[in-house]
Amino acid sequence: MKVLANDGISKSGIQALEKGGFEVITTKVAQEQVINFINANDVSVLLVRSATKVRQDIIDSCPSLKVIGRGGVGMDNIDVEYAREKGIHVINTPASSSESVAELVFAHLFTGVRFLHDANRNMPLEGDSNFEALKKAYANGIELRGKTLGIIGFGRIGKEVARIGLGLGMKIIASDKFVGKAEIKVDFYNGQFINVEIETEPIDDILKHADFITLHVPAQNGYVIGKEQFDSMKNNVGIVNCARGGVMDEVALVEALDNGKVLFAGLDVYENEPKPEIPILMHPKISLTPHIGAATLEAQDRIGTELAEQIISLLKLEKQ
């Protein structure tokens, strides 16, 4: 059987699939050519990340497809229910990238509180001619330790964010419609650890009390954070979105940054991908990354291996 990993797959994933008897194709096929390629090559498994969209046209036009796999958590680029109705297995790897996304959240938080995103723009331009002025401009940084971190969405990634925050000495509050409480294990050196139980709160409490807010919710209809929510936040709040574009109103965000309500934002995802809006890209108070939450070598190894294990298990069962 053939596997088309259209958005790439780790070497460990390729090796596991080949060991299981699969032929792995890593050729990058343009979106409009995916149907033709799958049919011409009799592809049984299509693996994607966020770039390739698997909509009804592909599902209807590719009778050889048995499995569609998403390397990562969210599957909003796949018509999941429609595919399953057609008898196609749809799988993802929800646990594999939690640590990587959570670490990126803190990369944005540290960047924002110490103005690294702006300093890294201006130091190459003015570092030799305007050093003292830049030093003064970036002299009012703040610490994360002791501050309140509000986590909206308390699934795997939200819990990992909580774990790192606790390790930094932050106060953690969380909101989730489906999670009442969670026990977070914080590991230390030599096998020592502590368990911290966190009970979730209404989102309004997060907005009112958090010094920093991070979003970990799936794509949905409407904004989770819009103008009304920004107005409810504390002054000089920092906000990070490494979840999904479209859960935060970017127009309202820019307004909140410009009027001083929001101190800084960190964005890894955007309403309009892959062409984020220019006011977002050019704003001096926004730390920017191009949707790389799961893009660490370790996470990609875990994702590739986990996908391979699921595919082998599913298709072996079908043969029996």
C-alpha positions in Angstrom: 0.0 0.0 0.0 1.1 3.6 -0.7 1.2 6.5 1.7 1.3 10.1 0.4 2.8 12.3 3.2 1.9 15.5 1.3 3.0 17.9 4.0 6.1 15.9 5.0 6.8 13.2 7.7 9.7 12.5 10.0 12.4 9.9 9.1 11.2 7.8 12.1 7.7 7.8 10.7 8.9 6.8 7.2 11.0 4.0 8.7 8.1 2.7 10.8 5.8 2.7 7.8 8.3 1.0 5.5 9.0 -1.6 8.2 5.2 -2.2 8.2 5.2 -2.8 4.5 4.1 0.6 3.2 5.6 2.6 0.4 6.0 6.2 1.5 5.8 9.1 -1.0 6.9 12.5 0.2 6.5 14.4 -3.0 4.8 17.7 -2.4 1.7 17.7 -4.6 -0.1 21.0 -5.2 -3.6 21.2 -3.8 -5.3 21.2 -7.2 -3.3 18.1 -8.3 -3.9 15.9 -5.2 -6.9 14.1 -6.7 -5.1 13.2 -9.9 -1.9 12.1 -8.0 -3.8 9.9 -5.6 -5.7 8.2 -8.4 -2.7 7.8 -10.7 -0.6 6.2 -7.9 -3.3 4.2 -6.2 -2.6 5.9 -2.8 -4.3 4.3 0.2 -3.3 6.7 2.9 -3.1 10.5 2.7 -1.1 12.3 5.5 -1.3 16.1 5.9 -0.5 18.8 8.4 -2.2 22.2 8.1 -1.3 23.1 4.5 -3.2 20.5 2.5 -7.0 20.7 2.7 -9.0 17.4 2.5 -12.5 18.4 1.5 -15.4 16.5 -0.1 -14.0 16.7 -3.6 -10.9 14.7 -2.6 -13.0 12.2 -0.5 -15.5 11.7 -3.3 -13.0 11.5 -6.1 -10.4 9.1 -4.6 -11.9 5.6 -4.1 -8.5 4.1 -3.1 -8.3 6.2 0.1 -8.6 4.2 3.3 -7.0 6.5 5.8 -6.6 10.3 6.1 -4.1 11.3 8.8 -3.4 14.7 10.3 0.0 15.2 11.9 -1.1 17.4 14.9 -4.2 18.2 16.9 -6.8 20.2 15.0 -8.5 18.7 12.0 -10.4 21.7 10.6 -8.6 21.3 7.3 -10.3 17.9 6.9 -14.0 17.2 6.4 -13.8 14.6 9.1 -17.4 13.5 9.5 -18.0 13.3 5.8 -14.9 11.1 5.3 -16.0 8.8 8.1 -19.5 8.5 6.6 -17.7 7.3 3.4 -15.9 4.6 5.4 -12.5 6.3 5.5 -10.6 6.3 8.8 -9.6 9.8 10.0 -6.8 9.9 12.6 -4.6 12.6 14.2 -1.9 12.8 16.9 -3.4 15.0 19.7 -0.7 14.2 22.3 2.4 14.4 20.2 2.9 18.2 20.0 1.6 19.4 23.3 5.0 20.2 24.8 6.2 21.9 21.6 3.2 24.2 21.4 3.3 25.0 25.1 7.0 26.0 24.8 6.2 28.3 21.9 3.6 30.0 24.1 6.3 30.8 26.6 8.7 31.9 23.8 6.1 34.5 22.9 5.5 35.5 26.5 9.2 36.0 27.3 9.6 37.8 24.0 6.7 40.2 24.8 7.7 41.0 28.4 11.2 41.9 27.3 10.4 43.5 24.0 12.6 41.0 22.1 10.4 41.1 18.9 11.0 44.8 18.6 14.6 44.9 19.8 15.5 42.2 17.2 14.0 44.5 14.5 15.8 47.6 15.6 19.2 46.4 16.9 20.5 45.5 13.4 19.4 48.9 12.2 20.4 51.2 15.1 22.4 49.1 17.5 25.7 50.8 16.6 24.3 54.3 16.3 21.6 54.5 18.8 22.5 52.0 21.5 21.8 54.1 24.6 18.3 55.2 23.3 17.4 51.6 22.5 18.6 50.5 26.0 16.3 53.1 27.5 13.4 52.1 25.2 13.5 48.4 26.3 14.4 49.0 30.0 10.9 48.5 31.4 10.6 44.8 31.1 8.5 42.7 33.5 8.9 39.3 35.0 6.6 36.3 34.5 7.2 34.9 38.0 4.4 35.8 40.4 2.0 36.9 37.6 -1.4 35.3 36.9 -1.6 33.3 33.7 -5.1 32.7 32.3 -5.5 29.6 30.1 -8.6 29.5 27.9 -9.0 25.8 26.9 -7.7 23.2 29.3 -7.0 20.2 27.2 -3.6 18.6 26.7 -1.8 21.7 25.5 -3.5 24.0 28.1 -2.4 21.6 30.8 1.2 21.5 29.5 1.2 25.4 29.5 0.0 25.2 33.2 2.8 22.8 34.1 5.5 25.1 32.6 3.8 28.2 34.2 3.8 26.5 37.6 7.5 25.7 37.2 8.1 29.4 36.6 6.3 30.4 39.7 3.2 31.8 38.0 -0.3 31.7 39.4 -2.5 29.6 37.0 -6.2 30.0 36.3 -8.0 28.2 33.6 -11.3 28.0 31.8 -12.9 25.1 29.9 -16.5 24.2 29.2 -15.7 20.5 29.3 -13.1 20.3 32.1 -14.0 20.9 35.7 -10.6 20.3 37.2 -7.3 18.8 36.4 -4.2 17.6 38.4 -1.0 19.0 37.0 2.2 17.1 37.7 5.3 19.3 37.9 8.5 17.2 37.7 11.8 18.2 39.2 15.3 16.8 39.3 16.0 13.4 40.7 12.5 12.1 40.4 10.9 14.7 42.7 7.6 16.2 41.7 4.5 18.0 43.0 0.9 17.6 42.0 -1.2 20.8 41.7 -5.0 20.6 41.3 -6.5 23.4 39.3 -10.3 23.9 39.1 -11.5 25.7 36.0 -13.4 29.0 36.2 -15.8 31.0 34.0 -14.0 32.7 31.1 -15.2 36.1 32.5 -13.0 35.5 35.6 -10.0 34.7 33.4 -10.5 38.0 31.5 -10.8 40.1 34.7 -7.9 38.6 36.7 -5.2 37.4 34.3 -2.0 39.4 33.6 -1.4 37.1 30.6 -3.9 35.1 28.6 -3.2 32.2 26.2 -5.7 30.5 24.0 -6.0 26.7 23.5 -9.4 26.2 21.9 -10.4 24.5 18.6 -11.6 26.4 15.5 -15.3 27.4 16.0 -18.0 29.7 14.7 -17.4 33.2 16.0 -14.6 34.7 18.1 -13.7 33.6 21.6 -11.9 36.9 22.1 -13.4 40.0 20.5 -13.8 43.6 21.4 -16.1 42.9 24.4 -13.6 40.5 25.8 -10.7 42.8 25.3 -12.6 45.5 27.2 -13.1 43.2 30.1 -9.4 42.4 30.5 -6.9 44.1 32.9 -4.9 47.0 31.5 -1.5 46.0 30.0 -2.5 42.4 29.6 -0.4 40.2 27.3 -2.2 37.7 25.0 -0.9 34.7 23.0 -2.7 32.7 20.4 -1.0 29.5 19.3 -4.3 27.6 18.8 -6.2 28.5 15.7 -6.7 31.5 13.5 -10.2 32.9 13.8 -10.7 32.4 17.5 -9.5 36.0 18.1 -10.7 39.1 16.4 -7.5 40.6 14.9 -9.1 44.0 14.2 -10.2 44.2 17.8 -6.7 43.1 18.8 -5.0 45.9 16.9 -7.4 48.4 18.4 -6.6 47.1 21.9 -2.8 47.3 21.2 -3.1 50.8 19.9 -5.1 52.2 22.8 -2.8 50.6 25.3 -5.3 48.0 26.7 -3.1 45.2 25.6 0.7 45.4 26.2 1.7 42.9 23.6 0.4 39.9 21.6 2.1 36.7 20.4 0.6 35.1 17.4 1.5 31.8 15.7 -1.9 31.5 13.8 -3.9 34.0 11.8 -7.4 34.6 10.5 -6.1 34.8 7.0 -3.5 32.1 6.5 -1.2 31.8 4.6 -1.4 35.6 4.0 -1.8 37.4 7.3 -3.0 40.9 7.3 -0.4 43.6 6.9 -1.4 45.6 10.0 -0.8 42.4 12.0 2.6 41.7 10.4 3.8 45.3 10.8 2.6 46.0 14.3 5.5 46.7 16.7 3.7 45.2 19.7 3.1 41.7 18.1 5.6 38.8 18.3 5.1 36.7 15.1 5.7 33.1 14.1 4.4 31.3 11.0 2.3 28.5 12.5 5.2 26.5 13.9 3.6 25.3 17.2 4.4 21.7 16.5 7.5 22.3 14.4 10.2 20.8 16.6 12.3 17.8 15.7 11.1 16.0 18.8 7.4 16.6 18.1 7.7 15.7 14.4 9.4 12.4 15.5 6.6 11.6 17.9 4.0 12.6 15.3 5.5 10.5 12.5 5.8 7.4 14.8 2.3 7.8 16.2 0.8 8.1 12.7 2.6 5.1 11.5 1.5 3.0 14.5 -2.1 4.0 14.0 -2.0 3.3 10.2 -0.4 -0.1 10.6 -2.9 -1.1 13.3 -5.9 0.1 11.3 -5.0 -1.5 8.0 -3.9 -4.8 9.6 -7.3 -5.0 11.2 -9.0 -4.5 7.8 -6.9 -7.3 6.3 -8.0 -9.8 9.0 
